[in-house]
Amino acid sequence: MSQAAALPDVVRDIDRVPADIVAKAAQFPSSILADVAGRRGALSGRIAPLAPSMRFAGPAITVEVRPGDNLMIHAAMAVAKPGDVIVVDGKGDLSSALMGEIMSQQCVALGVAAVVIDGAVRDSEAIRELGFPMYAAGLNPNGPTKFVPGRLNHPISIGGVTVNPGDLVVGDADGVTVIERAKAAAMLPLAADKVAAETKRIEDIKNRKALAPAWLNGALRAAGVIKEGETL
């Protein structure tokens, strides 16, 4: 029997990405982290913040629900620790909201850092006023049911990305990036280097020192667009 098959549906205790790694990762845009992680880990763009000012970083509490039922999200909130990010595989269903203002207020009181849902939410104006980072695939005023079983803290797939419990999750106006817990620390120096390189590139553009990237001609030759020795 595999380890996954032996797990109970509700897993209460998980290994989380360390708090110091989360704090350092929070300084970087989600795009930078996605780039240094191999241009992978970014969730589908349809999962977006309710307001562009929302941003967060934290370890994932993973939730799998049946479409339109939020029972397991309530279970996740019951086991979440301050700083956790609740990540919900809602199967992309937009026929009813899985969360609204009341649950968002509860998350704030519990210290939950954010919620990411591949599904719908409601009470969007109230959640924006609250300032709680809520990322969802859409909105719907219908309420959910609360009686269909699901799974808590198992691997899930959301927005085209596999998320394991305790993985690093970072979100901002561009969307959400997930980095495996074991790789998160190694991404931080790469992210710092990329920020430095991009900052210099922007300065060179503003100063008109380099109005085209240095790699452009080589890439065009490799693609067969221009001949060897030829430049734009």
FIGU-201803 format. One line per 8 residues: number of its first residue (from 1); for each residue x, y, z of N, C-alpha, C, O. Coordinates in Angstrom, 1 decimal. Example, Ala and Ser with C-alpha at 12.3 -4.5 7.8 and 13.67 -1.06 7.14 Angstrom:
! residues 2
1> 13.2/-5.7/7.8/12.3/-4.5/7.8/13.2/-3.3/7.8/14.2/-3.3/8.5  12.8/-2.2/7.1/13.7/-1.1/7.1/12.9/0.0/7.9/13.4/1.1/8.0
! end
This chain:
! residues 232
1> 0.9/-1.2/0.0/0.0/0.0/0.0/0.9/1.2/0.0/1.9/1.3/0.8  0.6/2.2/-0.8/1.4/3.4/-0.9/1.2/4.3/0.3/0.2/4.1/1.0  2.2/5.2/0.6/2.0/6.1/1.7/0.8/6.9/1.6/0.1/7.2/2.6  0.5/7.4/0.3/-0.6/8.3/0.1/-1.9/7.6/0.4/-2.8/8.1/1.0  -2.0/6.3/0.1/-3.2/5.5/0.3/-3.4/5.3/1.8/-4.5/5.1/2.3  -2.3/5.2/2.6/-2.4/5.0/4.0/-2.8/6.2/4.8/-3.1/6.0/6.0  -2.7/7.4/4.2/-3.0/8.6/4.9/-4.5/8.7/5.2/-5.3/8.3/4.4  -4.9/9.2/6.4/-6.3/9.5/6.6/-6.8/10.6/5.7/-5.9/11.4/5.2
9> -8.1/10.8/5.6/-8.6/11.9/4.7/-8.2/13.2/5.3/-8.0/14.2/4.6  -8.1/13.3/6.6/-7.7/14.6/7.3/-6.4/14.4/8.0/-6.2/13.6/8.9  -5.4/15.1/7.4/-4.0/15.1/8.0/-3.9/16.4/8.8/-3.9/17.5/8.2  -3.6/16.3/10.1/-3.6/17.5/10.9/-2.2/18.1/11.0/-2.0/19.3/11.0  -1.2/17.2/11.0/0.2/17.7/11.2/1.0/17.6/9.9/1.1/16.5/9.3  1.6/18.7/9.5/2.4/18.7/8.3/3.8/19.4/8.6/3.9/20.1/9.5  4.7/19.2/7.7/6.0/19.9/7.7/5.8/21.1/6.9/5.5/21.0/5.7  6.1/22.3/7.4/5.9/23.6/6.7/7.2/24.2/6.3/8.2/23.9/7.0
17> 7.2/24.9/5.2/8.4/25.7/4.9/8.7/26.6/6.0/7.8/27.3/6.6  10.0/26.7/6.5/10.3/27.5/7.7/9.9/29.0/7.6/9.8/29.6/6.5  9.5/29.6/8.7/9.0/30.9/8.8/10.1/31.9/8.2/9.7/32.9/7.6  11.4/31.7/8.5/12.4/32.7/8.0/12.4/32.6/6.5/12.7/33.7/5.8  12.2/31.5/5.9/12.2/31.4/4.4/11.0/32.1/3.8/11.1/32.8/2.8  9.9/31.9/4.5/8.6/32.6/4.1/8.9/34.1/4.1/8.5/34.8/3.2  9.5/34.6/5.2/9.7/36.1/5.4/10.6/36.6/4.3/10.3/37.7/3.7  11.6/35.9/3.9/12.5/36.3/2.8/11.8/36.2/1.5/12.0/37.1/0.6
25> 11.1/35.2/1.2/10.4/35.0/0.0/9.3/36.1/-0.3/9.1/36.5/-1.4  8.7/36.6/0.8/7.7/37.6/0.7/8.3/38.9/0.1/7.5/39.8/-0.3  9.6/39.1/0.1/10.2/40.3/-0.4/10.2/40.3/-2.0/10.5/41.3/-2.6  10.0/39.1/-2.6/10.1/39.0/-4.0/8.8/38.9/-4.7/7.8/38.3/-4.1  8.7/39.4/-5.9/7.5/39.3/-6.7/7.2/37.8/-7.1/8.2/37.0/-7.2  6.0/37.4/-7.2/5.7/36.1/-7.7/6.3/35.7/-9.0/6.7/34.6/-9.2  6.5/36.7/-9.9/7.1/36.5/-11.2/8.5/36.1/-11.1/9.0/35.3/-11.8  9.2/36.8/-10.2/10.7/36.5/-10.0/10.8/35.1/-9.5/11.7/34.3/-10.0
33> 10.0/34.7/-8.5/10.1/33.3/-8.0/9.7/32.3/-9.0/10.4/31.2/-9.0  8.7/32.6/-9.8/8.4/31.6/-10.9/9.5/31.5/-11.9/9.8/30.4/-12.3  10.2/32.6/-12.2/11.3/32.5/-13.2/12.5/31.7/-12.6/13.0/30.8/-13.3  12.9/31.9/-11.4/14.0/31.2/-10.9/13.7/29.7/-10.6/14.6/28.9/-10.5  12.4/29.4/-10.5/12.0/28.0/-10.2/11.9/27.3/-11.6/11.3/26.2/-11.6  12.4/27.9/-12.6/12.3/27.2/-13.9/11.1/27.5/-14.8/10.7/26.8/-15.6  10.6/28.7/-14.5/9.3/29.2/-15.2/8.2/28.2/-15.0/7.5/27.9/-16.0  8.1/27.7/-13.8/7.0/26.8/-13.5/6.5/27.1/-12.1/7.2/27.8/-11.3
41> 5.4/26.6/-11.7/4.8/26.8/-10.4/3.8/27.9/-10.3/3.2/28.1/-9.3  3.6/28.7/-11.4/2.6/29.8/-11.4/1.3/29.2/-11.7/1.1/28.5/-12.7  0.3/29.5/-10.9/-1.1/29.0/-11.2/-1.7/29.7/-12.4/-1.3/30.8/-12.8  -2.7/29.0/-13.0/-3.4/29.6/-14.1/-3.9/31.0/-13.7/-4.3/31.3/-12.6  -3.8/31.9/-14.7/-4.1/33.3/-14.5/-5.6/33.5/-14.2/-6.0/34.6/-13.8  -6.4/32.5/-14.4/-7.8/32.7/-14.0/-8.0/32.7/-12.5/-9.1/33.2/-12.0  -7.0/32.3/-11.7/-7.1/32.4/-10.3/-6.4/33.7/-9.9/-5.1/33.8/-9.9  -7.2/34.7/-9.5/-6.6/36.0/-9.4/-7.1/36.7/-8.1/-8.1/36.2/-7.5
49> -6.4/37.7/-7.6/-6.8/38.4/-6.4/-8.0/39.2/-6.6/-8.3/39.7/-7.7  -8.8/39.3/-5.5/-10.0/40.2/-5.6/-9.6/41.7/-5.7/-10.4/42.5/-6.2  -8.4/42.0/-5.3/-7.9/43.4/-5.5/-6.4/43.3/-5.8/-5.7/42.4/-5.2  -5.9/44.1/-6.7/-4.4/44.0/-7.0/-3.5/44.4/-5.9/-2.3/44.0/-6.0  -4.0/45.0/-4.9/-3.1/45.3/-3.7/-2.8/44.1/-2.8/-2.0/44.2/-1.9  -3.6/43.1/-3.0/-3.4/41.9/-2.1/-2.2/41.2/-2.4/-1.8/41.0/-3.6  -1.5/40.8/-1.3/-0.2/40.0/-1.5/0.0/39.2/-0.2/-0.5/39.5/0.8  0.7/38.1/-0.4/0.9/37.2/0.8/2.1/36.2/0.5/2.5/36.1/-0.7
57> 2.5/35.6/1.5/3.5/34.4/1.4/3.2/33.5/2.6/3.0/34.0/3.7  3.3/32.2/2.4/3.2/31.3/3.6/3.2/29.9/3.1/3.2/29.6/1.9  3.1/29.0/4.1/3.1/27.5/3.8/1.7/27.1/3.4/0.7/27.6/4.0  1.5/26.1/2.6/0.2/25.7/2.1/-0.4/24.7/3.0/0.2/23.7/3.5  -1.7/25.0/3.3/-2.6/24.0/3.8/-3.5/23.6/2.6/-4.2/24.4/2.1  -3.4/22.3/2.2/-4.1/21.9/1.0/-5.4/21.3/1.2/-5.6/20.5/2.2  -6.4/21.6/0.4/-7.8/21.2/0.6/-8.3/20.7/-0.7/-8.2/21.4/-1.8  -9.0/19.5/-0.7/-9.7/19.1/-1.9/-11.2/19.0/-1.5/-11.5/18.3/-0.5
65> -12.0/19.6/-2.3/-13.5/19.6/-2.1/-14.2/19.1/-3.3/-13.6/19.1/-4.4  -15.4/18.7/-3.1/-16.3/18.4/-4.2/-16.9/19.7/-4.7/-17.1/20.6/-3.8  -17.2/19.9/-6.0/-17.7/21.2/-6.4/-18.9/21.7/-5.6/-19.9/20.9/-5.4  -18.8/22.9/-5.2/-20.0/23.5/-4.5/-20.1/23.2/-3.0/-21.1/23.6/-2.4  -19.1/22.5/-2.4/-19.2/22.1/-1.0/-18.0/22.6/-0.3/-16.8/22.4/-0.8  -18.1/23.3/0.8/-17.0/23.8/1.5/-16.7/23.2/2.9/-16.0/23.8/3.7  -17.3/22.0/3.2/-17.0/21.4/4.5/-15.6/21.3/4.8/-15.2/21.6/5.9  -14.7/20.9/3.9/-13.3/20.7/4.1/-12.5/22.0/4.3/-11.5/22.0/4.9
73> -13.1/23.1/3.8/-12.4/24.4/4.0/-12.6/24.7/5.5/-11.7/25.3/6.1  -13.8/24.5/6.1/-14.0/24.7/7.5/-13.0/23.8/8.3/-12.5/24.3/9.3  -12.8/22.6/7.9/-11.9/21.7/8.5/-10.4/22.3/8.5/-9.7/22.2/9.4  -10.1/22.8/7.3/-8.8/23.4/7.1/-8.6/24.6/8.1/-7.5/24.8/8.7  -9.6/25.4/8.2/-9.5/26.6/9.1/-9.3/26.1/10.5/-8.7/26.8/11.3  -9.9/25.0/10.9/-9.8/24.4/12.3/-8.4/24.0/12.6/-8.0/24.0/13.8  -7.6/23.5/11.6/-6.3/23.0/11.9/-5.2/24.0/11.5/-4.0/23.8/11.8  -5.5/25.1/10.8/-4.5/26.0/10.3/-3.9/26.8/11.4/-4.4/27.0/12.5
81> -2.6/27.1/11.2/-1.8/27.9/12.2/-1.6/29.3/11.6/-1.7/29.5/10.4  -1.3/30.3/12.5/-1.1/31.6/11.9/0.0/31.6/10.9/1.1/31.0/11.0  -0.3/32.3/9.8/0.7/32.4/8.7/0.4/31.4/7.6/1.0/31.5/6.5  -0.4/30.4/7.8/-0.7/29.4/6.8/-1.6/30.0/5.6/-2.3/31.0/5.8  -1.4/29.4/4.5/-2.2/29.8/3.3/-3.1/28.6/2.9/-2.6/27.5/2.7  -4.4/28.8/2.9/-5.3/27.7/2.6/-5.5/27.7/1.1/-5.9/28.6/0.5  -5.1/26.5/0.5/-5.1/26.4/-1.0/-6.1/25.3/-1.3/-6.0/24.2/-0.9  -7.2/25.7/-2.1/-8.3/24.8/-2.3/-8.5/24.4/-3.7/-8.6/25.2/-4.6
89> -8.5/23.1/-4.0/-8.8/22.5/-5.3/-10.3/22.4/-5.3/-10.9/21.5/-4.9  -11.0/23.5/-5.9/-12.4/23.5/-6.0/-12.9/23.0/-7.4/-14.1/23.3/-7.7  -12.0/22.4/-8.1/-12.4/21.8/-9.4/-12.7/22.8/-10.5/-13.3/22.5/-11.5  -12.4/24.1/-10.2/-12.7/25.1/-11.1/-14.2/25.5/-11.2/-14.6/26.2/-12.1  -15.0/24.9/-10.3/-16.5/25.1/-10.4/-16.9/26.5/-10.0/-16.4/27.0/-8.9  -17.7/27.2/-10.8/-18.1/28.5/-10.5/-19.6/28.6/-10.2/-20.2/29.7/-10.2  -20.3/27.5/-10.0/-21.7/27.5/-9.8/-22.2/28.0/-8.4/-23.3/28.3/-8.3  -21.3/28.0/-7.5/-21.6/28.5/-6.1/-20.3/28.9/-5.4/-19.2/28.3/-5.7
97> -20.4/29.9/-4.5/-19.2/30.3/-3.8/-18.8/29.4/-2.7/-19.7/28.7/-2.1  -17.5/29.2/-2.5/-17.0/28.3/-1.5/-16.7/29.1/-0.2/-16.6/28.5/0.9  -16.5/30.4/-0.3/-16.2/31.3/0.8/-16.8/32.6/0.6/-17.1/33.0/-0.5  -17.0/33.4/1.7/-17.5/34.7/1.7/-17.0/35.5/2.8/-15.9/35.2/3.4  -17.7/36.6/3.2/-17.2/37.5/4.2/-17.1/36.8/5.6/-16.0/37.1/6.3  -18.0/36.0/6.0/-17.9/35.4/7.4/-16.7/34.6/7.5/-16.0/34.7/8.5  -16.4/33.7/6.6/-15.3/32.8/6.6/-14.0/33.6/6.5/-13.0/33.3/7.1  -14.0/34.7/5.7/-12.8/35.6/5.6/-12.5/36.3/6.9/-11.4/36.4/7.3
105> -13.6/36.7/7.6/-13.4/37.3/8.9/-12.8/36.3/9.9/-11.9/36.6/10.7  -13.3/35.1/9.8/-12.7/34.0/10.7/-11.2/33.8/10.4/-10.4/33.6/11.3  -10.9/33.8/9.1/-9.5/33.6/8.7/-8.6/34.7/9.3/-7.5/34.4/9.8  -9.1/35.9/9.2/-8.3/37.0/9.8/-8.1/36.8/11.3/-7.0/37.0/11.8  -9.2/36.5/12.0/-9.1/36.2/13.4/-8.1/35.1/13.8/-7.5/35.1/14.8  -8.1/34.1/12.9/-7.2/32.9/13.1/-5.7/33.2/12.7/-4.8/32.4/13.1  -5.5/34.3/12.0/-4.1/34.6/11.5/-3.8/33.9/10.2/-2.6/33.9/9.8  -4.8/33.4/9.5/-4.5/32.8/8.2/-4.0/33.9/7.2/-4.6/35.0/7.2
113> -2.9/33.6/6.5/-2.3/34.6/5.7/-3.1/34.9/4.4/-3.1/36.1/4.0  -3.7/33.9/3.8/-4.5/34.1/2.6/-5.2/32.8/2.2/-5.0/31.8/2.9  -6.1/32.9/1.3/-6.8/31.8/0.7/-6.7/31.8/-0.8/-6.9/32.9/-1.4  -6.4/30.7/-1.4/-6.4/30.6/-2.9/-7.3/29.5/-3.2/-7.2/28.3/-2.8  -8.3/29.8/-4.1/-9.4/28.8/-4.4/-9.5/28.7/-5.9/-9.7/29.7/-6.6  -9.5/27.5/-6.4/-9.8/27.2/-7.8/-11.3/27.0/-7.8/-11.8/25.8/-8.0  -12.1/28.1/-7.7/-13.5/28.0/-7.6/-14.0/29.4/-7.3/-13.2/30.4/-7.5  -15.3/29.6/-6.9/-15.9/30.9/-6.8/-15.9/31.3/-5.3/-15.9/30.5/-4.4
121> -16.0/32.6/-5.1/-16.2/33.2/-3.8/-17.3/34.2/-3.9/-17.8/34.5/-5.0  -17.8/34.8/-2.8/-18.8/35.9/-2.8/-18.4/36.9/-1.8/-17.4/36.8/-1.1  -19.3/37.9/-1.7/-19.1/39.1/-0.7/-17.7/39.8/-1.1/-17.0/40.1/-0.2  -17.5/39.9/-2.4/-16.2/40.4/-2.8/-15.9/41.8/-2.3/-14.8/42.1/-1.9  -16.9/42.7/-2.2/-16.7/44.1/-1.8/-16.3/44.1/-0.3/-15.4/44.8/0.1  -17.0/43.2/0.5/-16.6/43.2/1.9/-15.2/42.6/2.1/-14.5/43.0/3.0  -14.9/41.6/1.3/-13.5/41.0/1.5/-12.4/42.0/1.1/-11.4/42.1/1.7  -12.7/42.8/0.0/-11.8/43.9/-0.4/-11.6/44.9/0.7/-10.5/45.3/1.1
129> -12.7/45.3/1.3/-12.7/46.2/2.5/-11.9/45.7/3.6/-11.1/46.4/4.3  -12.1/44.4/3.9/-11.4/43.7/5.0/-9.9/43.7/4.7/-9.0/43.7/5.6  -9.5/43.6/3.4/-8.1/43.6/3.0/-7.5/42.2/3.1/-6.3/42.0/3.0  -8.4/41.2/3.3/-7.9/39.8/3.4/-7.5/39.3/2.0/-8.3/39.4/1.1  -6.3/38.8/1.8/-5.8/38.3/0.5/-6.7/37.0/0.1/-6.4/35.9/0.6  -7.6/37.2/-0.8/-8.4/36.2/-1.4/-8.2/36.1/-2.9/-8.4/37.1/-3.6  -7.8/34.9/-3.3/-7.6/34.7/-4.7/-8.5/33.6/-5.2/-8.6/32.5/-4.5  -9.2/33.8/-6.3/-10.3/32.9/-6.7/-10.4/32.9/-8.2/-9.9/33.8/-8.9
137> -11.1/31.9/-8.7/-11.3/31.8/-10.2/-12.5/32.6/-10.6/-12.7/32.8/-11.8  -13.3/33.1/-9.7/-14.5/33.8/-10.1/-15.4/34.1/-8.9/-15.1/33.9/-7.8  -16.6/34.7/-9.2/-17.5/35.1/-8.2/-18.9/34.5/-8.5/-19.2/34.3/-9.6  -19.6/34.2/-7.4/-21.0/33.7/-7.6/-21.7/34.0/-6.3/-21.2/33.6/-5.2  -22.9/34.5/-6.3/-23.7/34.8/-5.1/-24.3/33.5/-4.4/-24.6/33.6/-3.2  -24.4/32.4/-5.1/-24.9/31.2/-4.5/-24.0/30.7/-3.4/-22.8/30.8/-3.4  -24.6/30.2/-2.3/-23.9/29.6/-1.2/-23.6/28.2/-1.4/-24.2/27.5/-2.2  -22.6/27.6/-0.6/-22.2/26.2/-0.8/-23.0/25.3/0.1/-23.7/25.7/1.0
145> -22.9/24.0/-0.1/-23.3/23.0/0.8/-22.2/22.7/1.8/-21.1/23.1/1.6  -22.5/21.9/2.8/-21.5/21.6/3.8/-21.6/20.2/4.3/-21.5/19.9/5.5  -21.7/19.2/3.4/-21.9/17.8/3.9/-21.1/16.8/3.0/-21.2/15.6/3.3  -20.4/17.2/2.0/-19.7/16.3/1.1/-18.3/16.1/1.6/-17.6/17.1/1.7  -17.8/14.9/1.9/-16.4/14.7/2.3/-15.4/15.1/1.3/-15.7/15.0/0.1  -14.2/15.4/1.7/-13.1/15.7/0.8/-11.8/15.3/1.5/-11.8/14.4/2.4  -10.7/16.0/1.2/-9.4/15.6/1.8/-8.7/16.9/2.3/-8.8/17.9/1.6  -7.9/16.7/3.3/-7.2/17.8/3.9/-5.7/17.4/4.1/-5.4/16.4/4.6
153> -4.9/18.3/3.5/-3.4/18.1/3.6/-3.0/16.9/2.9/-2.1/16.1/3.4  -3.5/16.7/1.7/-3.0/15.7/0.7/-2.5/16.5/-0.5/-2.9/17.7/-0.6  -1.7/15.9/-1.4/-1.3/16.6/-2.6/-2.6/17.0/-3.4/-3.5/16.2/-3.5  -2.6/18.2/-4.0/-3.7/18.6/-4.8/-3.2/19.2/-6.1/-2.0/19.5/-6.2  -4.1/19.3/-7.1/-3.7/20.0/-8.3/-4.7/21.2/-8.5/-5.9/21.1/-8.4  -4.1/22.4/-8.6/-4.8/23.6/-8.7/-4.2/24.5/-9.7/-3.0/24.8/-9.7  -5.0/25.0/-10.7/-4.5/25.9/-11.7/-3.3/25.4/-12.5/-2.4/26.1/-12.9  -3.3/24.0/-12.7/-2.3/23.4/-13.5/-1.0/23.1/-12.7/0.0/22.7/-13.3
161> -1.0/23.3/-11.4/0.2/23.1/-10.6/-0.1/22.1/-9.5/-1.2/22.2/-8.8  0.8/21.2/-9.2/0.7/20.3/-8.0/1.2/21.0/-6.8/2.2/21.7/-6.8  0.4/21.0/-5.7/0.7/21.6/-4.5/0.7/20.6/-3.4/-0.3/19.9/-3.2  1.8/20.5/-2.6/1.9/19.6/-1.5/1.7/20.4/-0.2/2.1/21.6/-0.1  1.2/19.8/0.9/1.2/20.5/2.1/2.5/21.0/2.6/3.5/20.3/2.5  2.5/22.2/3.0/3.8/22.8/3.5/4.6/23.5/2.5/5.6/24.2/2.8  4.2/23.4/1.2/4.9/24.1/0.1/4.8/25.6/0.3/3.9/26.1/1.0  5.8/26.4/-0.3/5.8/27.8/-0.2/4.8/28.3/-1.3/4.9/27.9/-2.4
169> 3.9/29.2/-0.8/2.9/29.8/-1.7/3.1/31.4/-1.6/3.1/31.9/-0.5  3.3/32.0/-2.8/3.5/33.5/-2.8/2.5/34.1/-3.8/2.4/33.6/-4.9  1.8/35.1/-3.4/0.8/35.8/-4.3/0.9/37.3/-4.3/1.3/37.9/-3.3  0.7/37.9/-5.4/0.6/39.4/-5.5/-0.4/39.7/-6.7/-1.2/38.9/-7.1  -0.2/40.9/-7.2/-1.2/41.3/-8.3/-1.1/40.5/-9.5/-2.1/40.4/-10.2  0.0/39.9/-9.8/0.2/39.0/-11.0/-0.4/37.6/-10.8/-0.7/37.0/-11.8  -0.6/37.2/-9.6/-1.1/35.8/-9.4/-0.4/35.1/-8.3/0.2/35.7/-7.4  -0.4/33.8/-8.4/0.2/32.9/-7.4/1.3/32.0/-7.9/1.1/31.4/-9.0
177> 2.4/31.9/-7.2/3.4/31.0/-7.5/3.7/30.0/-6.3/3.7/30.4/-5.2  3.8/28.7/-6.7/4.1/27.7/-5.6/5.5/27.1/-5.9/5.8/26.8/-7.0  6.2/27.0/-4.8/7.6/26.4/-4.9/7.6/25.3/-3.8/7.2/25.4/-2.7  8.1/24.1/-4.3/8.2/23.0/-3.4/9.0/23.3/-2.1/10.0/24.1/-2.1  8.5/22.8/-1.0/9.1/23.1/0.3/10.6/22.9/0.3/11.3/23.7/0.9  11.0/21.7/-0.2/12.4/21.4/-0.2/13.3/22.3/-1.0/14.5/22.4/-0.8  12.7/23.0/-2.0/13.5/23.8/-2.9/13.4/25.3/-2.6/14.2/26.1/-3.1  12.6/25.7/-1.6/12.3/27.1/-1.4/13.5/27.8/-1.0/13.8/28.9/-1.5
185> 14.3/27.3/-0.1/15.5/28.0/0.4/16.5/28.3/-0.7/17.1/29.3/-0.8  16.7/27.3/-1.6/17.6/27.4/-2.7/17.2/28.5/-3.7/18.1/29.0/-4.4  15.9/28.8/-3.7/15.4/29.8/-4.7/15.7/31.2/-4.3/15.8/32.1/-5.1  16.0/31.5/-3.0/16.1/32.9/-2.5/17.3/33.6/-3.1/17.2/34.7/-3.5  18.5/33.0/-3.0/19.7/33.7/-3.6/19.5/33.9/-5.1/20.0/34.9/-5.7  18.9/32.9/-5.8/18.6/33.1/-7.2/17.7/34.2/-7.5/17.9/35.0/-8.5  16.7/34.4/-6.6/15.7/35.5/-6.8/16.4/36.8/-6.6/16.1/37.8/-7.3  17.3/36.9/-5.5/18.0/38.1/-5.3/18.9/38.5/-6.5/19.0/39.7/-6.8
193> 19.6/37.5/-7.1/20.4/37.8/-8.2/19.6/38.3/-9.4/20.0/39.2/-10.1  18.4/37.7/-9.6/17.6/38.1/-10.7/17.0/39.5/-10.5/17.0/40.3/-11.5  16.6/39.8/-9.3/16.2/41.2/-9.1/17.3/42.2/-9.4/17.0/43.2/-10.0  18.5/41.9/-8.9/19.7/42.8/-9.2/19.9/42.9/-10.7/20.1/44.0/-11.2  19.8/41.8/-11.4/20.1/41.9/-12.9/19.0/42.7/-13.6/19.2/43.4/-14.5  17.7/42.5/-13.2/16.6/43.2/-13.8/16.7/44.7/-13.5/16.3/45.5/-14.3  17.1/45.0/-12.2/17.2/46.4/-11.9/18.2/47.1/-12.7/18.0/48.2/-13.2  19.4/46.4/-12.9/20.4/47.0/-13.8/19.9/47.1/-15.2/20.2/48.1/-15.9
201> 19.2/46.1/-15.7/18.7/46.2/-17.1/17.8/47.4/-17.3/17.8/48.1/-18.3  16.9/47.6/-16.3/16.0/48.8/-16.4/16.8/50.1/-16.3/16.4/51.0/-17.1  17.8/50.1/-15.5/18.6/51.4/-15.4/19.3/51.6/-16.8/19.3/52.7/-17.2  19.8/50.5/-17.4/20.5/50.7/-18.7/19.5/51.1/-19.8/19.9/51.9/-20.7  18.2/50.7/-19.7/17.2/51.1/-20.7/16.9/52.6/-20.5/16.9/53.4/-21.4  16.7/53.0/-19.2/16.4/54.4/-18.9/17.6/55.3/-19.3/17.4/56.4/-19.8  18.8/54.8/-19.2/20.0/55.6/-19.5/20.4/55.5/-21.0/21.3/56.1/-21.5  19.6/54.7/-21.7/19.8/54.4/-23.2/21.1/53.8/-23.4/21.7/54.0/-24.5
209> 21.6/53.0/-22.5/22.9/52.3/-22.7/22.7/51.0/-23.3/23.6/50.5/-24.0  21.5/50.4/-23.2/21.2/49.1/-23.8/19.7/49.0/-24.0/19.0/48.6/-23.2  19.4/49.4/-25.2/17.9/49.5/-25.6/17.4/48.1/-26.2/16.2/48.0/-26.4  18.3/47.2/-26.3/17.9/45.8/-26.7/18.7/44.8/-25.9/19.8/45.1/-25.5  18.1/43.7/-25.5/18.8/42.8/-24.7/20.0/42.2/-25.3/20.0/42.0/-26.6  21.1/41.9/-24.6/22.3/41.4/-25.1/22.2/40.0/-25.8/23.0/39.7/-26.7  21.2/39.3/-25.4/21.0/37.9/-25.9/20.2/37.9/-27.2/20.1/36.8/-27.9  19.7/39.0/-27.7/18.7/39.0/-28.8/19.3/38.4/-30.1/18.7/37.5/-30.7
217> 20.4/38.9/-30.5/21.0/38.5/-31.8/21.3/37.0/-31.8/21.1/36.3/-32.8  21.9/36.5/-30.7/22.2/35.1/-30.6/21.0/34.2/-30.6/21.0/33.2/-31.3  19.9/34.7/-30.0/18.7/33.9/-30.0/18.1/33.9/-31.4/17.5/32.8/-31.8  18.1/35.0/-32.1/17.6/35.0/-33.4/18.4/34.1/-34.4/17.8/33.5/-35.3  19.7/34.1/-34.2/20.5/33.2/-35.0/20.2/31.8/-34.7/20.0/30.9/-35.6  20.1/31.4/-33.5/19.8/30.0/-33.1/18.4/29.6/-33.6/18.2/28.4/-33.9  17.5/30.6/-33.7/16.1/30.3/-34.2/16.1/30.3/-35.8/15.1/30.0/-36.3  17.2/30.6/-36.4/17.3/30.7/-37.9/16.6/31.9/-38.5/16.3/31.9/-39.7
225> 16.4/32.9/-37.7/15.7/34.1/-38.2/16.7/35.0/-38.9/16.4/35.6/-39.9  17.9/35.1/-38.4/19.0/35.8/-39.1/20.2/34.9/-39.2/20.3/33.9/-38.5  21.1/35.3/-40.2/22.2/34.4/-40.5/23.4/34.6/-39.5/23.4/35.6/-38.8  24.3/33.6/-39.5/25.5/33.7/-38.7/26.3/35.0/-39.0/26.5/35.2/-40.2  26.7/35.7/-38.0/27.4/37.0/-38.3/26.5/38.2/-38.5/27.0/39.3/-38.5  25.2/37.9/-38.7/24.3/39.0/-39.0/23.7/39.5/-37.7/23.5/38.8/-36.7  23.4/40.8/-37.6/22.8/41.4/-36.4/21.6/42.3/-36.9/21.5/42.7/-38.0  20.8/42.7/-35.9/19.7/43.6/-36.2/20.3/45.0/-36.0/19.5/46.0/-36.2
! end
